[in-house]
Amino acid sequence: MKPAYLTPESLQKFIQSALLEDIGPGDYSSLASIPEGKTGRAQLLIKDEGILAGVELAGEIFKSVDPRLEVQFFKKDGDAVKAGDVGLIVSGPSASILSAERLVLNCMQRMSAIATKTHRLSQLISHTKAKLMDTRKTTPNFRLMEKWAVLIGGGVNHRFALYDMVMLKDNHVDFAGGIREAIERTKKYLAENSLNLKIEIETRNLNEVRQVLEVGGIDYIMLDNMDFATMREAVKMIDGKFSTEASGGITEETLAKVAECGVDFISMGALTHSVSSLDISLKAI
């Protein structure tokens, strides 16, 4: 369930950077208090109900901290869990277990929260064709993991960053001088620079949708902050020529009605920027 952009190299880069931030020159609490050569076991204890995410990542973190650590998995990414469940047991040098503990928990608590929210909201629109999609509203330096968690929860990843897709939003259109100008300049730029990128353009009303349809040459049309009636009319106008994405001001209460307008995707920044961590701990046994 790994996204294509999560390569072994990018995963290790994240882990090493995070360990450097947390451990630095040494975990002096563990080094000072635990006898050299002491081994032990600890279990990952779930204290909340939700969808577990970050299990595979946890295994990589333990391995990076100390290859001698052995992990026995009882749950996998995407599993529904409840309070009292044990996700894994890690065994090996006690100091190494403690050095890895905080990074494992920080990642799994937040990733599980995102996966849980994504799963819950996806269930609200399961009777439609719409797919729930994330945004770039992510925690700096943690985007890899947050977008991975959205996938684990059953959602869809939007573009990863500014470089892997063109999204012409209202400010781009306004600064470019209009929809036609923005699209035509973008297509020219991509051709001149041998860039094969999909293009999405934001529309704010039916007139802008009409302009995009006249120009063409794009892949997705975003329907931004439209009311239900306008969105239904926009979907009817587009008539399957391009994929549609609803965005802007969508809440849990309005999500199903938006999906019922017939859009292909619904993007919600709240999937990654407004979650409460799942309660998970690592306890010695």
C-alpha positions, 0 to 999 in steps of 0.5 A: 500500500505504498505510494509510488513517490515513497521510494526506499531512498525517500523513506530512509531520508525521512527516518534518518532526518527524524532520528537526527532531530530526536536522538542527535549525538545520543539518547543519554537517558537510556545510555546512562540508566540501562546496563550495557547488553541489557535486552528486553521486549515492548508491545505497541498498545492501542488505546483508541478505536480507529484505522491503524497506519504506520505499521510498516514504517515502524518496522523500518524505524526499528531496523534503522535504529538498531538492526538487532531489533526484531519485530513481531507484527500482529496488525497491519496497515489499514486494520481496524483496531480497538482499545486493548489491541496489540499492534506489534512486539519489539525485542532486542537491546533495551536502549535501542527500543527506547531510542526508537520509541518516540519516533515510532509513536509520533508517526503512528499516532498521526498517521493512524488519525489521518487514516481513521478520518479518511476511512470514516469520511470515505464511508459517507460517500461510498454510495457515489462514484466520488473519491476522497482526495488529500491536498498539500495542506500537510505538516512540513517534512511529514508529507510523505507519511501523511499522504501515505496515511490517506491511501491507507485510509482508503482515500486518493492522493492529489499531486504530491507537490508543486512539481508533479502536476500543474494546478492553475488556481484563481490567483494564477488565472487572475495574474495570467490575465484570464483562463485562456491565457493561463491555459495556453501559456501553461501548455506552451511552457510544458512543451518548451520544457519537455514536461509531461504534466497533467493540468488542473484548472480552478473554476469559480462559476459556470461562466469560467467552466464554460470558458475552460470547455471552450479552450480545452487542453486540460485534464481536471476541472476544479469546482471551487466553493460552488453551491449544490445547484451550481455544482450539479449544473457544472458537472452536467456542462462538463459531461465527462469530458474532463475529470471533476474535483469539488473543493472549498468549504466542504465539511463532514456535514455537506460531504455526501451532498457534494458527492451526490452532485456527480463529481469524480473527486472531493478534496479536503485539507482537513484530512491532514491538517485537522486530526487528533492523534490516535492514542497509542503507547509502547510499554515494556513487557 
